[in-house]
């Protein structure tokens, strides 16, 4: 038994020593040119240099990020195909999507948690509201007359909007759009009056005075919007939610390869370019071990299952 374990360990070490032996692919389950895609391409330049092999980005958008994630789950567990994992694919889709073709916990070997990003409740400045208490008062005075935008039915921003309604006890109307960008444009154009967005895209409009931020959903204030209070600071800690992203390998990938990737990614996340990039988006870089990331995935799945149950959101 012992000799077999030693031999297996030696084989694993040999595979890790030879890794990577060819081009490495990172599956990104979102469209090219989006915030996630741009950030993954930025870190891929550093990772290719560290691994000594080219890295290609394979965009597989669609079906709440589940199409690309499913492809990544079924890839050969040799470290040459990696997947970008997100809250949508690993926490909300497993609750909302029937017959999901992968298990977010069992089918992946987490490598590292790369970023945590809060959402941000913003309103059109013409509404004349400057804080959450003002919004609650206005909404209760005008039930069913205020509209909130989202990135589509059962999308993350829709779930947040419904959580807001339930938590504050207000009657606001959901208006879905195809993505976060057109949803934000609708708030800017006053087609809808409010909605959740992300710090990186809202910040310029907040600075110009077109949008008023009411609170951030993270546990801490966003680096690029330090004056915006957290959900807890405005009295609603139950609205504290983060969105995470990180690198995954298929289940069965040798621990030596996972640890090699974790080590290289940890170094990359400390480079000034990546630190500045994440800070500019309002994100923080947790890093940590593969086990740390696995714990986050499990905890967030439980949290979003509870949120979706409370809000009653269903996939249409």
C-alpha positions as a printed Julia matrix, in Angstrom:
316×3 Matrix{Float64}:
   0.0    0.0     0.0
   2.73   2.42    0.96
   4.78   1.76   -2.16
   1.67   2.28   -4.29
   1.01   5.63   -2.6
   4.62   6.67   -3.11
   4.45   5.69   -6.77
   1.2    7.61   -7.24
   2.76  10.65   -5.58
   5.79  10.41   -7.81
   3.58  10.21  -10.9
   1.64  13.28   -9.75
   4.86  15.2    -9.17
   6.09  14.16  -12.61
   2.9   15.4   -14.26
   3.18  18.69  -12.43
   6.84  19.05  -13.41
   5.93  18.56  -17.08
   2.94  20.9   -16.84
   1.99  22.64  -18.99
   3.14  20.81  -22.08
   1.01  22.73  -24.58
  -1.35  25.67  -24.94
  -3.62  26.32  -21.95
  -7.24  27.3   -22.57
  -9.4   29.32  -20.19
 -13.12  29.02  -20.84
 -14.9   32.29  -20.09
 -18.69  31.77  -19.99
 -19.44  35.39  -20.94
 -19.31  37.42  -24.14
 -16.07  38.92  -25.5
 -15.43  42.52  -24.49
 -17.34  42.45  -21.22
 -15.84  43.34  -17.84
 -15.11  39.71  -16.94
 -13.62  38.9   -20.33
 -11.31  41.92  -20.25
 -10.07  41.09  -16.75
  -9.43  37.42  -17.56
  -7.49  38.4   -20.68
  -5.41  40.78  -18.59
  -4.44  38.13  -16.05
  -3.93  35.54  -18.82
  -1.01  37.57  -20.18
   0.74  37.23  -16.81
  -0.19  33.56  -16.4
   1.12  32.66  -19.86
   4.43  34.25  -18.98
   4.59  32.37  -15.68
   3.69  28.98  -17.19
   5.81  29.34  -20.31
   2.95  28.44  -22.65
   0.42  30.48  -24.63
  -3.04  30.91  -23.14
  -6.12  31.24  -25.3
  -9.49  32.56  -24.12
 -12.51  30.53  -25.24
 -15.69  32.58  -24.8
 -18.77  30.39  -24.35
 -21.6   32.75  -23.3
 -25.23  31.9   -22.77
 -27.81  30.37  -20.44
 -26.72  32.26  -17.31
 -23.05  31.34  -17.82
 -23.91  27.64  -17.69
 -22.98  26.7   -21.27
 -19.28  27.46  -20.9
 -19.17  26.22  -17.32
 -20.62  22.86  -18.38
 -17.94  22.53  -21.07
 -15.26  23.24  -18.49
 -16.66  20.64  -16.1
 -16.28  17.94  -18.72
 -12.75  18.89  -19.84
  -9.8   16.54  -19.39
  -8.41  16.95  -15.84
  -4.87  17.72  -16.97
  -4.75  21.46  -16.26
  -4.76  22.46  -19.93
  -8.42  23.53  -19.87
  -9.46  25.86  -17.06
 -12.76  27.63  -16.45
 -13.68  31.02  -15.07
 -16.19  30.41  -12.29
 -18.7   33.02  -11.16
 -21.53  33.57   -8.71
 -24.01  33.17  -11.55
 -22.72  29.79  -12.7
 -21.83  28.35   -9.29
 -24.38  29.87   -6.89
 -27.58  31.02   -8.61
 -27.84  28.73  -11.65
 -27.62  25.56   -9.52
 -30.73  26.77   -7.67
 -32.67  28.16  -10.63
 -31.77  25.98  -13.63
 -33.48  22.59  -13.83
 -31.28  19.63  -14.84
 -28.07  21.64  -14.65
 -25.39  19.61  -16.5
 -22.75  20.04  -13.79
 -22.4   20.09  -10.03
 -20.73  23.32   -8.82
 -19.0   21.53   -5.95
 -18.27  18.0    -7.21
 -17.28  18.74  -10.81
 -14.5   21.26  -10.2
 -11.15  21.58   -8.47
 -11.09  25.23   -7.33
  -7.76  26.98   -7.97
  -8.1   30.46   -6.48
 -10.71  33.11   -5.77
  -9.65  36.06   -7.9
 -12.15  38.8    -7.1
 -15.11  39.79   -5.0
 -17.31  42.58   -6.31
 -20.26  44.21   -4.56
 -23.36  45.48   -6.3
 -24.57  49.05   -5.93
 -28.1   50.43   -5.67
 -28.36  53.52   -7.86
 -31.23  55.85   -8.7
 -31.73  58.51  -11.35
 -30.84  61.86   -9.76
 -34.06  63.44  -11.08
 -35.96  61.34   -8.55
 -34.88  63.85   -5.91
 -33.9   61.15   -3.4
 -30.55  61.23   -1.62
 -30.64  58.24    0.74
 -32.31  54.87    1.26
 -34.81  56.23    3.76
 -35.93  58.75    1.15
 -36.41  55.99   -1.42
 -38.48  53.91    0.99
 -40.7   56.9     1.78
 -41.18  57.72   -1.91
 -41.91  54.12   -2.9
 -44.49  53.73   -0.12
 -46.11  56.98   -1.18
 -46.21  55.84   -4.82
 -46.75  52.04   -4.71
 -46.29  50.31   -8.06
 -45.14  53.52   -9.77
 -41.36  53.16   -9.54
 -39.58  50.79  -11.93
 -36.3   49.0   -11.37
 -34.08  47.66  -14.14
 -32.29  44.31  -14.2
 -30.07  42.21  -16.45
 -32.93  39.85  -17.26
 -35.41  37.5   -15.6
 -33.7   35.47  -12.84
 -30.47  37.4   -13.43
 -28.38  38.46  -10.46
 -29.65  42.04  -10.56
 -33.26  40.83  -10.74
 -32.7   38.69   -7.64
 -31.17  41.69   -5.85
 -34.12  43.87   -6.83
 -36.59  41.36   -5.42
 -34.52  41.02   -2.25
 -34.7   44.81   -1.92
 -38.5   44.73   -2.29
 -38.94  42.0     0.32
 -36.49  43.51    2.79
 -37.79  47.08    2.59
 -41.44  46.16    2.13
 -41.88  48.32   -0.96
 -43.82  47.84   -4.2
 -41.56  48.54   -7.19
 -41.95  47.07  -10.68
 -39.36  44.88  -12.38
 -38.32  45.83  -15.93
 -35.9   43.24  -17.38
 -33.27  43.98  -20.02
 -30.96  41.63  -21.9
 -27.84  42.6   -19.94
 -26.53  44.91  -17.25
 -25.39  47.57  -19.75
 -28.82  48.32  -21.25
 -30.34  48.15  -17.77
 -27.98  50.89  -16.62
 -28.77  52.95  -19.72
 -32.46  52.72  -18.89
 -31.82  54.19  -15.43
 -29.68  56.95  -16.92
 -32.45  57.73  -19.41
 -35.12  57.64  -16.69
 -36.99  54.83  -18.47
 -36.6   53.11  -15.11
 -35.83  54.95  -11.92
 -33.5   52.63  -10.05
 -31.66  49.34  -10.04
 -28.56  47.49   -8.99
 -25.35  47.85  -10.97
 -21.62  47.45  -10.33
 -19.13  50.09   -9.14
 -16.98  50.03  -12.28
 -19.84  51.01  -14.62
 -21.8   53.28  -12.26
 -18.86  55.31  -10.9
 -18.5   57.73  -13.87
 -22.23  58.53  -13.79
 -22.16  59.03  -10.03
 -19.3   61.5   -10.41
 -21.17  63.35  -13.16
 -24.24  63.64  -10.95
 -26.56  61.62  -13.19
 -26.87  58.78  -10.67
 -27.2   58.83   -6.89
 -25.75  55.8    -5.05
 -27.71  54.66   -2.0
 -25.58  51.79   -0.71
 -23.05  49.11   -1.66
 -23.87  45.45   -0.99
 -20.39  44.4     0.13
 -19.18  44.14    3.73
 -16.79  47.04    3.11
 -16.96  50.24    1.11
 -15.79  49.97   -2.5
 -12.22  51.2    -3.13
 -13.35  53.38   -6.05
 -16.44  54.76   -4.24
 -15.31  55.28   -0.65
 -18.15  57.7     0.21
 -20.93  55.2    -0.51
 -22.15  53.41    2.66
 -22.53  49.66    2.97
 -25.85  47.86    3.4
 -25.04  47.34    7.08
 -24.25  51.03    7.51
 -27.7   52.02    6.2
 -29.34  49.54    8.56
 -29.94  46.51    6.33
 -27.17  43.91    6.79
 -29.49  41.32    5.21
 -28.84  43.09    1.89
 -25.12  42.3     2.11
 -24.21  40.29   -0.98
 -21.0   39.84   -2.96
 -20.32  38.48   -6.43
 -17.2   36.36   -6.82
 -15.05  35.13   -9.66
 -12.14  32.74   -9.78
 -10.25  30.07  -11.61
 -11.39  26.45  -11.71
  -9.86  23.22  -12.99
 -11.93  20.1   -13.72
 -12.41  17.68  -10.84
  -9.67  15.06  -10.8
  -6.89  17.49  -11.74
  -3.78  16.55   -9.77
  -3.23  18.54   -6.6
   0.3   19.37   -7.75
  -1.05  21.13  -10.85
  -3.74  22.93   -8.85
  -1.15  24.15   -6.35
   1.16  25.28   -9.16
  -1.66  27.32  -10.69
  -2.64  28.69   -7.28
   0.93  29.8    -6.58
   1.34  31.53   -9.95
  -2.05  33.24   -9.68
  -1.28  34.48   -6.16
   1.86  36.16   -7.49
  -0.05  37.69  -10.39
  -2.69  39.09   -8.05
   0.02  41.01   -6.21
   1.36  42.75   -9.32
   0.67  46.51   -9.47
  -1.24  46.23  -12.76
  -3.71  43.68  -11.39
  -4.04  45.41   -8.01
  -4.81  48.73   -9.73
  -7.18  47.1   -12.21
  -9.25  45.4    -9.52
  -9.28  48.5    -7.35
 -10.59  50.58  -10.25
 -13.55  48.22  -10.61
 -14.45  48.34   -6.92
 -13.29  44.75   -6.44
 -11.03  43.16   -3.86
  -8.73  40.18   -4.44
  -9.19  37.55   -1.72
  -6.67  35.02   -3.05
  -6.1   32.21   -0.57
  -5.79  28.47   -1.02
  -7.84  26.14   -3.23
  -9.58  24.99   -0.03
 -10.49  28.6     0.78
 -12.12  28.98   -2.62
 -13.97  25.67   -2.26
 -15.38  26.91    1.06
 -16.56  30.16   -0.56
 -18.31  28.26   -3.35
 -20.15  26.08   -0.83
 -21.11  28.98    1.44
 -22.32  31.18   -1.42
 -24.43  28.34   -2.83
 -26.2   28.03    0.54
 -26.65  31.82    0.81
 -28.11  32.25   -2.67
 -30.4   29.27   -2.21
 -31.84  31.07    0.83
 -32.11  34.42   -1.01
 -33.86  32.86   -4.01
 -36.31  31.07   -1.71
 -37.1   34.31    0.15
 -37.62  36.3    -3.06
 -39.52  33.61   -4.95
 -37.55  34.29   -8.15
 -37.89  31.53  -10.75
 -36.36  30.89  -14.13
 -38.89  31.86  -16.82
